[in-house]
Amino acid sequence: MAAAAIISPPRKKPLPAGLPREWYESHNRRLKAMRLAITLLDSGTYDAERATNRKIRNMAVRTGIRRPSNTTCRMVRSLIRDAH
């Protein structure tokens, strides 16, 4: 049986102040999409067409991420497509 690797979460830096609200929203959306894409790839979903909104949202619930919007789901599929 292989030992589980203990990985510490990355240190978070404060976001720069004074930027428009849209920048923060898109930044957080990209981070969420990236986390979901990595989780889906790790679970064996390598094809963007198989990453349906339902599958992405179920993975979000399983990993404790808030339910993604349609825009975030499209971004997840784009990241999976770009991974190949």
N, C-alpha and C positions, 0 to 999 in steps of 0.2 A: 504494500500500500504506500503510495507516495505521500509525502508530507505536504501539507498545504502551505503555500508561501504567504507570509504575512506582509502585506503591502500597506504602507501608511498612506493616507489620503494626501493629495498634493496640498502644499501650503497655499492658502488663498491670499491674494494681494488685494488691497482696496482698489476699487475702480476709480479711474480719474474723475475728478469733479468738474462740473461746468459744461458737460456735453449735453446735447439735446436728449430728451426722453427716448426718442426713437432709437438712438444709438444703444442705450442700455437694454431696451426691449429686444433689439436684434441680436445683441451680444448674448443675452441670456437664452434666446431662442437657439442660437448656434450651439451653445454649450449643451443644452438639453438634447438637441438633435444628435450631436456627436456622442453623448453618453448612450442614447438609445441605439444608434447605429452600431456602436461597439458591442453593446449587449446582444443585439440581433446577430451580428457576425459571429460572436462567440457561441451563440446557441445553434449556429448552423444555417442561418438564413443568409445565403450568399447572393441570392437573386433579388433584384429590386422589385420585380413583378410579383414575387411571393410575399413581399413585405407589405401586406395590406394595412389599411388604417386600423382594422380590428386587431391584427397581430401586433402592430406597433403599440397600440393602446393597452393591450393585455400585458405586453412586456413592461410597459411603464408601471402598471399596477403591481406586477410581480417584483419590480425593483424599487418600488416606493417613490416613483417620480410622478408628479402631478400629470393628469390626463393631457396629452398634447393636442394642439389644434390641427386642423387640416393642413395649414401652412407648414407646421413643424413636421407633420408626417411626410409631406412632399420633400422637405429638406432631408429627412432621414433617408428616403429612397434615393435622393440625389447623392448623398454621401456613400451609400452602399454601392451605387453604380460607379462612382469615382474610385472606389476601393479596388476595382479590378483593372 
